[in-house]
Amino acid sequence: MSEVFEEEAWEADISAMLGQLPAVEPPPGFLANAVDRRPLFAGRTLAGLGLAAVAVFVAAAGMGGLDQPHVVPELDALAARHSSAAAGVPDPDFEAVDRAGGPPISLPGNFEAEAVFEAEELSQSVYATGDDDPVSVFSQPGSVDWEKLPAEGLEVLEGNKAWVDSDAGVLVFEADDSTVTVVGLSSSELSDLLSGLPGAGGGLVDVLRDATAVLSAELGFPNLG
Amino acid sequence: MLALATPIGLSSPVVENRKAPDPASIPTWEEVAEDYGRFLYSLAYRLAGNHHDAQDLVQEVLLRVRRGLVNYKPGNFEGWLSRITTNAFLDRVRKQKRRPTVSMPEDAENFIQGSPGIEAEMAAADLPQHLQELLAELQPEYRAPVVLKDVLGYSYEEIAANLDIPIGTVRSRIHRGRGRLKEALSV
Protein backbone atom coordinates (compact mmCIF):
# COMPACT_ATOMS: atom_id res chain seq x y z
CA MET A 1 0.00 0.00 0.00
CA SER A 2 1.31 3.40 -0.85
CA GLU A 3 2.29 5.99 1.68
CA VAL A 4 0.03 8.58 0.05
CA PHE A 5 -2.39 9.76 2.69
CA GLU A 6 -4.28 13.00 2.57
CA GLU A 7 -3.66 14.94 5.72
CA GLU A 8 -5.59 18.01 6.66
CA ALA A 9 -3.69 21.24 7.16
CA TRP A 10 -4.09 21.22 10.91
CA GLU A 11 -2.65 17.73 11.02
CA ALA A 12 0.46 18.93 9.28
CA ASP A 13 0.76 21.69 11.89
CA ILE A 14 0.47 19.24 14.77
CA SER A 15 2.87 16.89 13.06
CA ALA A 16 5.37 19.70 12.53
CA MET A 17 5.20 20.73 16.16
CA LEU A 18 5.75 17.20 17.32
CA GLY A 19 8.58 16.79 14.88
CA GLN A 20 10.31 19.75 16.47
CA LEU A 21 10.21 18.38 19.97
CA PRO A 22 13.75 18.37 21.25
CA ALA A 23 15.78 15.32 22.04
CA VAL A 24 15.54 14.43 25.69
CA GLU A 25 18.80 13.89 27.45
CA PRO A 26 18.96 11.14 30.04
CA PRO A 27 19.97 12.16 33.55
CA PRO A 28 23.72 12.49 33.99
CA GLY A 29 25.33 9.15 34.48
CA PHE A 30 22.27 7.11 33.60
CA LEU A 31 23.64 5.61 30.41
CA ALA A 32 27.12 5.27 31.84
CA ASN A 33 25.61 3.36 34.71
CA ALA A 34 23.69 1.19 32.30
CA VAL A 35 26.90 0.39 30.49
CA ASP A 36 28.83 -0.05 33.72
CA ARG A 37 26.27 -2.57 34.84
CA ARG A 38 26.96 -4.73 31.83
CA PRO A 39 29.86 -6.62 33.42
CA LEU A 40 27.57 -7.33 36.31
CA PHE A 41 25.09 -8.86 33.94
CA ALA A 42 27.87 -10.81 32.31
CA GLY A 43 29.53 -12.14 35.36
CA ARG A 44 28.99 -11.74 39.00
CA THR A 45 25.29 -11.09 38.79
CA LEU A 46 24.01 -14.57 38.66
CA ALA A 47 27.04 -15.80 40.49
CA GLY A 48 26.00 -13.60 43.37
CA LEU A 49 22.44 -14.65 42.96
CA GLY A 50 23.45 -18.26 42.91
CA LEU A 51 25.58 -17.85 46.00
CA ALA A 52 22.77 -16.12 47.82
CA ALA A 53 20.36 -18.80 46.81
CA VAL A 54 22.74 -21.57 47.70
CA ALA A 55 23.48 -19.95 51.03
CA VAL A 56 19.82 -20.08 51.78
CA PHE A 57 18.83 -23.37 50.38
CA VAL A 58 21.84 -25.36 51.34
CA ALA A 59 20.70 -24.57 54.81
CA ALA A 60 17.02 -24.24 54.38
CA ALA A 61 15.88 -26.77 51.92
CA GLY A 62 17.72 -29.60 53.49
CA MET A 63 15.62 -31.79 51.35
CA GLY A 64 18.44 -32.60 49.04
CA GLY A 65 19.32 -35.98 48.16
CA LEU A 66 20.41 -37.58 45.02
CA ASP A 67 16.97 -38.93 44.37
CA GLN A 68 15.34 -35.54 43.96
CA PRO A 69 13.30 -35.26 40.78
CA HIS A 70 14.00 -32.93 37.92
CA VAL A 71 11.50 -30.10 37.94
CA VAL A 72 10.11 -28.11 35.07
CA PRO A 73 8.35 -25.16 36.69
CA GLU A 74 4.83 -24.89 35.37
CA LEU A 75 5.22 -21.23 34.59
CA ASP A 76 1.66 -20.58 33.46
CA ALA A 77 0.23 -22.29 36.51
CA LEU A 78 2.60 -20.45 38.84
CA ALA A 79 1.76 -17.15 37.17
CA ALA A 80 -1.93 -17.89 37.61
CA ARG A 81 -1.40 -18.73 41.27
CA HIS A 82 0.58 -15.57 41.71
CA SER A 83 -2.14 -13.50 40.08
CA SER A 84 -4.80 -15.10 42.22
CA ALA A 85 -2.88 -14.53 45.40
CA ALA A 86 -2.07 -10.97 44.37
CA ALA A 87 -5.76 -10.36 43.83
CA GLY A 88 -6.53 -11.71 47.27
CA VAL A 89 -8.08 -14.89 45.96
CA PRO A 90 -5.52 -17.60 46.58
CA ASP A 91 -5.71 -20.87 44.76
CA PRO A 92 -8.06 -23.12 46.76
CA ASP A 93 -5.54 -25.91 46.38
CA PHE A 94 -3.11 -23.83 48.39
CA GLU A 95 -3.33 -23.78 52.13
CA ALA A 96 -2.39 -20.66 54.03
CA VAL A 97 0.33 -21.36 56.51
CA ASP A 98 -0.80 -20.65 60.04
CA ARG A 99 1.09 -17.77 61.55
CA ALA A 100 -0.42 -18.37 64.99
CA GLY A 101 -2.02 -14.97 64.89
CA GLY A 102 1.28 -13.18 64.69
CA PRO A 103 1.92 -10.13 62.55
CA PRO A 104 3.21 -10.47 59.00
CA ILE A 105 6.91 -10.88 58.87
CA SER A 106 8.49 -7.72 57.54
CA LEU A 107 11.44 -7.71 55.23
CA PRO A 108 13.92 -4.93 54.64
CA GLY A 109 12.89 -2.01 52.51
CA ASN A 110 9.43 -1.86 51.02
CA PHE A 111 9.00 -5.59 50.81
CA GLU A 112 6.62 -7.02 53.28
CA ALA A 113 5.43 -10.58 53.62
CA GLU A 114 1.73 -10.81 52.97
CA ALA A 115 1.10 -14.50 53.00
CA VAL A 116 2.67 -17.91 52.80
CA PHE A 117 0.89 -20.81 51.15
CA GLU A 118 1.75 -24.39 50.51
CA ALA A 119 0.31 -27.18 48.45
CA GLU A 120 1.81 -30.62 48.19
CA GLU A 121 5.48 -29.94 47.64
CA LEU A 122 5.10 -26.40 46.37
CA SER A 123 5.39 -23.36 48.61
CA GLN A 124 4.49 -19.79 47.79
CA SER A 125 5.47 -16.68 49.67
CA VAL A 126 3.82 -13.45 48.57
CA TYR A 127 5.47 -10.12 49.17
CA ALA A 128 4.00 -6.66 48.77
CA THR A 129 6.34 -4.19 47.13
CA GLY A 130 4.82 -0.82 47.90
CA ASP A 131 3.17 0.62 44.84
CA ASP A 132 4.31 -2.17 42.61
CA ASP A 133 2.66 -5.48 42.02
CA PRO A 134 3.47 -8.12 44.60
CA VAL A 135 6.13 -10.72 44.05
CA SER A 136 5.68 -14.44 44.63
CA VAL A 137 8.54 -16.76 45.49
CA PHE A 138 7.72 -20.38 44.73
CA SER A 139 9.94 -23.21 45.84
CA GLN A 140 9.66 -26.89 45.22
CA PRO A 141 12.00 -29.80 45.80
CA GLY A 142 13.98 -31.04 42.88
CA SER A 143 16.60 -29.64 40.55
CA VAL A 144 15.59 -27.66 37.51
CA ASP A 145 15.27 -29.55 34.26
CA TRP A 146 16.92 -26.80 32.27
CA GLU A 147 16.59 -28.54 28.94
CA LYS A 148 12.82 -28.39 29.14
CA LEU A 149 12.75 -24.62 29.59
CA PRO A 150 12.82 -22.37 26.50
CA ALA A 151 16.45 -22.06 25.45
CA GLU A 152 16.33 -18.33 24.85
CA GLY A 153 15.82 -17.65 28.53
CA LEU A 154 18.75 -19.66 29.81
CA GLU A 155 21.69 -18.00 31.47
CA VAL A 156 24.82 -19.93 32.37
CA LEU A 157 27.36 -17.77 34.10
CA GLU A 158 30.27 -19.00 36.09
CA GLY A 159 28.60 -22.31 36.60
CA ASN A 160 25.37 -20.84 37.91
CA LYS A 161 22.29 -21.36 35.85
CA ALA A 162 19.15 -19.30 35.74
CA TRP A 163 16.25 -18.83 33.41
CA VAL A 164 14.84 -15.38 32.83
CA ASP A 165 11.73 -14.09 31.10
CA SER A 166 12.01 -10.35 31.40
CA ASP A 167 8.72 -9.82 29.59
CA ALA A 168 6.80 -11.87 32.11
CA GLY A 169 8.93 -10.85 35.08
CA VAL A 170 9.88 -14.43 35.87
CA LEU A 171 13.15 -15.77 37.21
CA VAL A 172 13.95 -19.43 37.79
CA PHE A 173 17.01 -20.65 39.59
CA GLU A 174 18.16 -23.71 41.42
CA ALA A 175 19.64 -24.09 44.83
CA ASP A 176 20.69 -27.38 46.32
CA ASP A 177 18.11 -29.54 44.60
CA SER A 178 15.35 -27.03 45.05
CA THR A 179 13.77 -25.09 42.24
CA VAL A 180 12.92 -21.48 42.99
CA THR A 181 10.63 -19.51 40.72
CA VAL A 182 10.10 -15.82 41.28
CA VAL A 183 7.01 -14.35 39.61
CA GLY A 184 5.80 -10.79 39.30
CA LEU A 185 9.12 -9.00 39.06
CA SER A 186 9.01 -5.58 37.50
CA SER A 187 11.69 -4.71 35.01
CA SER A 188 13.57 -2.65 37.56
CA GLU A 189 13.30 -5.37 40.19
CA LEU A 190 14.50 -7.94 37.72
CA SER A 191 17.28 -5.66 36.61
CA ASP A 192 18.33 -5.12 40.19
CA LEU A 193 18.20 -8.80 40.85
CA LEU A 194 20.24 -9.69 37.82
CA SER A 195 22.78 -7.03 38.52
CA GLY A 196 23.00 -7.87 42.18
CA LEU A 197 22.54 -4.25 43.02
CA PRO A 198 20.28 -3.08 45.80
CA GLY A 199 17.01 -1.65 44.66
CA ALA A 200 15.29 1.40 45.97
CA GLY A 201 13.31 -0.63 48.42
CA GLY A 202 15.93 -3.16 49.36
CA GLY A 203 17.97 -5.61 47.39
CA LEU A 204 16.04 -8.42 45.84
CA VAL A 205 18.75 -10.83 46.74
CA ASP A 206 18.26 -9.83 50.33
CA VAL A 207 14.56 -10.16 49.92
CA LEU A 208 14.89 -13.62 48.48
CA ARG A 209 17.27 -14.62 51.21
CA ASP A 210 14.80 -13.50 53.82
CA ALA A 211 11.88 -14.92 51.92
CA THR A 212 13.39 -18.33 51.90
CA ALA A 213 14.29 -17.94 55.54
CA VAL A 214 10.65 -17.19 56.15
CA LEU A 215 9.70 -20.31 54.28
CA SER A 216 12.16 -22.26 56.34
CA ALA A 217 10.67 -21.03 59.54
CA GLU A 218 7.09 -21.32 58.43
CA LEU A 219 7.35 -24.71 56.84
CA GLY A 220 9.69 -26.29 59.26
CA PHE A 221 12.60 -26.73 56.91
CA PRO A 222 15.82 -27.14 58.82
CA ASN A 223 17.62 -23.84 59.08
CA LEU A 224 21.30 -24.43 59.43
CA GLY A 225 22.27 -20.86 58.63
CA MET B 1 7.81 32.04 18.19
CA LEU B 2 9.62 29.56 20.27
CA ALA B 3 12.86 28.25 18.99
CA LEU B 4 12.20 24.57 19.08
CA ALA B 5 15.13 22.27 19.26
CA THR B 6 15.85 19.39 17.01
CA PRO B 7 13.65 16.34 16.82
CA ILE B 8 14.87 12.93 17.78
CA GLY B 9 13.93 11.61 14.41
CA LEU B 10 16.15 9.89 11.95
CA SER B 11 17.69 13.13 10.78
CA SER B 12 18.37 14.48 14.21
CA PRO B 13 21.83 15.25 15.52
CA VAL B 14 21.30 12.50 18.04
CA VAL B 15 21.58 10.11 15.18
CA GLU B 16 23.79 12.09 12.84
CA ASN B 17 26.53 12.56 15.39
CA ARG B 18 26.67 8.89 15.96
CA LYS B 19 28.98 6.82 13.88
CA ALA B 20 27.05 5.46 10.96
CA PRO B 21 25.95 1.96 11.83
CA ASP B 22 27.04 -0.76 9.51
CA PRO B 23 23.86 -2.56 8.49
CA ALA B 24 25.84 -5.75 7.98
CA SER B 25 27.20 -5.79 11.50
CA ILE B 26 25.54 -6.56 14.78
CA PRO B 27 26.57 -4.25 17.59
CA THR B 28 27.39 -5.54 20.98
CA TRP B 29 25.09 -4.81 23.86
CA GLU B 30 27.61 -2.31 25.14
CA GLU B 31 27.66 -0.54 21.79
CA VAL B 32 23.88 -0.39 21.77
CA ALA B 33 23.84 1.26 25.17
CA GLU B 34 26.57 3.69 24.23
CA ASP B 35 25.63 4.51 20.65
CA TYR B 36 21.86 4.30 20.82
CA GLY B 37 21.29 5.06 24.48
CA ARG B 38 20.32 8.68 23.91
CA PHE B 39 18.00 7.71 21.09
CA LEU B 40 16.39 5.05 23.27
CA TYR B 41 16.03 7.41 26.17
CA SER B 42 14.51 10.17 24.11
CA LEU B 43 12.00 7.80 22.56
CA ALA B 44 11.25 6.26 25.95
CA TYR B 45 10.64 9.69 27.43
CA ARG B 46 8.26 10.69 24.63
CA LEU B 47 6.33 7.48 25.15
CA ALA B 48 6.40 7.29 28.92
CA GLY B 49 6.00 10.98 29.58
CA ASN B 50 8.37 11.37 32.51
CA HIS B 51 11.95 10.63 33.45
CA HIS B 52 11.17 8.03 36.08
CA ASP B 53 9.16 5.83 33.75
CA ALA B 54 11.55 6.53 30.89
CA GLN B 55 14.45 5.18 32.93
CA ASP B 56 12.51 2.05 33.84
CA LEU B 57 11.53 1.62 30.21
CA VAL B 58 15.10 1.98 28.96
CA GLN B 59 16.26 -0.59 31.48
CA GLU B 60 13.59 -2.96 30.26
CA VAL B 61 14.52 -2.27 26.65
CA LEU B 62 18.19 -2.90 27.30
CA LEU B 63 17.31 -6.22 28.89
CA ARG B 64 15.28 -7.17 25.84
CA VAL B 65 17.99 -5.95 23.49
CA ARG B 66 20.62 -7.95 25.29
CA ARG B 67 18.55 -11.06 24.92
CA GLY B 68 17.40 -10.29 21.41
CA LEU B 69 20.83 -9.57 19.96
CA VAL B 70 21.48 -13.30 19.81
CA ASN B 71 18.80 -13.71 17.18
CA TYR B 72 19.01 -10.28 15.55
CA LYS B 73 19.32 -10.30 11.78
CA PRO B 74 21.24 -7.33 10.40
CA GLY B 75 18.90 -4.74 8.99
CA ASN B 76 17.21 -1.60 10.22
CA PHE B 77 18.70 -1.63 13.66
CA GLU B 78 17.10 1.59 14.80
CA GLY B 79 13.74 0.32 13.65
CA TRP B 80 14.35 -2.85 15.63
CA LEU B 81 15.16 -0.80 18.71
CA SER B 82 12.07 1.33 18.21
CA ARG B 83 9.92 -1.76 17.94
CA ILE B 84 11.35 -3.18 21.14
CA THR B 85 10.84 0.12 22.89
CA THR B 86 7.25 0.62 21.82
CA ASN B 87 6.38 -2.99 22.59
CA ALA B 88 7.97 -2.73 26.01
CA PHE B 89 6.07 0.49 26.60
CA LEU B 90 2.73 -1.01 25.60
CA ASP B 91 3.44 -4.14 27.64
CA ARG B 92 4.00 -1.96 30.68
CA VAL B 93 0.78 -0.13 30.00
CA ARG B 94 -1.12 -3.40 29.72
CA LYS B 95 0.41 -4.61 32.95
CA GLN B 96 -0.58 -1.41 34.72
CA LYS B 97 -4.09 -1.66 33.36
CA ARG B 98 -4.45 -5.03 35.07
CA ARG B 99 -3.97 -3.35 38.41
CA PRO B 100 -7.36 -2.93 40.05
CA THR B 101 -6.54 0.43 41.60
CA VAL B 102 -6.36 2.36 38.34
CA SER B 103 -9.20 2.41 35.86
CA MET B 104 -9.00 3.86 32.41
CA PRO B 105 -11.86 5.96 31.10
CA GLU B 106 -14.34 3.91 29.19
CA ASP B 107 -15.42 6.71 26.91
CA ALA B 108 -13.64 5.93 23.69
CA GLU B 109 -13.69 9.56 22.69
CA ASN B 110 -12.11 10.68 25.92
CA PHE B 111 -8.53 10.38 24.83
CA ILE B 112 -7.26 13.14 27.07
CA GLN B 113 -7.80 13.13 30.76
CA GLY B 114 -8.57 16.33 32.58
CA SER B 115 -8.87 19.86 31.37
CA PRO B 116 -5.78 21.96 30.83
CA GLY B 117 -7.58 25.25 31.57
CA ILE B 118 -5.55 28.20 32.77
CA GLU B 119 -2.63 26.00 33.61
CA ALA B 120 -2.45 24.99 29.99
CA GLU B 121 -2.36 28.60 28.90
CA MET B 122 0.46 29.26 31.28
CA ALA B 123 2.25 26.14 30.23
CA ALA B 124 1.89 27.14 26.62
CA ALA B 125 4.66 29.60 27.24
CA ASP B 126 6.90 26.57 27.17
CA LEU B 127 5.44 24.86 24.15
CA PRO B 128 7.71 21.82 23.93
CA GLN B 129 7.07 20.92 27.54
CA HIS B 130 3.39 21.71 27.20
CA LEU B 131 3.14 19.62 24.07
CA GLN B 132 4.96 16.79 25.81
CA GLU B 133 2.51 16.95 28.69
CA LEU B 134 -0.43 16.78 26.31
CA LEU B 135 1.25 13.97 24.44
CA ALA B 136 1.68 12.08 27.70
CA GLU B 137 -2.03 12.41 28.35
CA LEU B 138 -2.98 10.70 25.12
CA GLN B 139 -4.03 7.15 25.62
CA PRO B 140 -1.00 4.93 25.03
CA GLU B 141 -2.58 3.21 22.05
CA TYR B 142 -2.72 6.60 20.31
CA ARG B 143 0.46 8.02 21.75
CA ALA B 144 2.73 5.29 20.39
CA PRO B 145 1.80 5.68 16.71
CA VAL B 146 1.79 9.47 16.97
CA VAL B 147 5.29 9.43 18.45
CA LEU B 148 6.53 7.00 15.84
CA LYS B 149 5.03 9.03 13.01
CA ASP B 150 5.52 12.62 14.05
CA VAL B 151 8.49 12.47 16.39
CA LEU B 152 10.50 9.72 14.73
CA GLY B 153 9.21 10.26 11.22
CA TYR B 154 8.34 6.66 10.47
CA SER B 155 6.05 5.74 7.60
CA TYR B 156 2.62 4.28 8.16
CA GLU B 157 3.87 0.96 6.86
CA GLU B 158 6.77 0.97 9.28
CA ILE B 159 4.49 1.83 12.17
CA ALA B 160 2.03 -0.89 11.22
CA ALA B 161 4.88 -3.40 11.22
CA ASN B 162 6.31 -1.94 14.40
CA LEU B 163 3.07 -2.16 16.34
CA ASP B 164 1.74 -5.21 14.51
CA ILE B 165 -1.57 -3.55 13.72
CA PRO B 166 -3.27 -2.88 10.37
CA ILE B 167 -2.17 0.21 8.51
CA GLY B 168 -5.71 1.55 8.55
CA THR B 169 -5.69 1.37 12.31
CA VAL B 170 -2.40 3.21 12.35
CA ARG B 171 -3.82 6.03 10.22
CA SER B 172 -6.95 6.23 12.30
CA ARG B 173 -5.11 6.36 15.59
CA ILE B 174 -2.68 8.97 14.37
CA HIS B 175 -5.48 11.09 12.97
CA ARG B 176 -7.48 10.91 16.18
CA GLY B 177 -4.45 11.38 18.36
CA ARG B 178 -3.48 14.51 16.49
CA GLY B 179 -7.06 15.68 16.70
CA ARG B 180 -7.09 15.44 20.45
CA LEU B 181 -3.79 17.29 20.63
CA LYS B 182 -5.23 20.02 18.44
CA GLU B 183 -8.26 20.33 20.68
CA ALA B 184 -6.14 20.49 23.78
CA LEU B 185 -3.81 23.06 22.29
CA SER B 186 -6.69 25.31 21.30
CA VAL B 187 -8.28 25.34 24.76
Interface residues (C-beta under 8 A of the other chain):
Chain A: M1 E3 F5 W10 E11 D13 I14 S15 M17 L18 G19 Q20 L21 P22 A23 V24 E25 P26 P27 F30 L31 A34 V35 R38 F41 A87 D133 E152 G153 V164 S166 D167 S186 S187 S188 L190 S191 L194
Chain B: L4 A5 T6 P7 I8 G9 S12 P13 V14 W29 E30 A33 E34 G37 R38 Y41 S42 Y45 R46 H51 A54 Q55 D56 L57 V58 Q59 E60 L62 L63 R64 R66 R67 V70 N71 A88 D91 R92 K95 R99 P100 L127 P128 L131 Q132 L135 V146 V147 K149 D150 V151 G153 S155 Y156 E157 I167 R171 H175 R178 L181 K182 L185
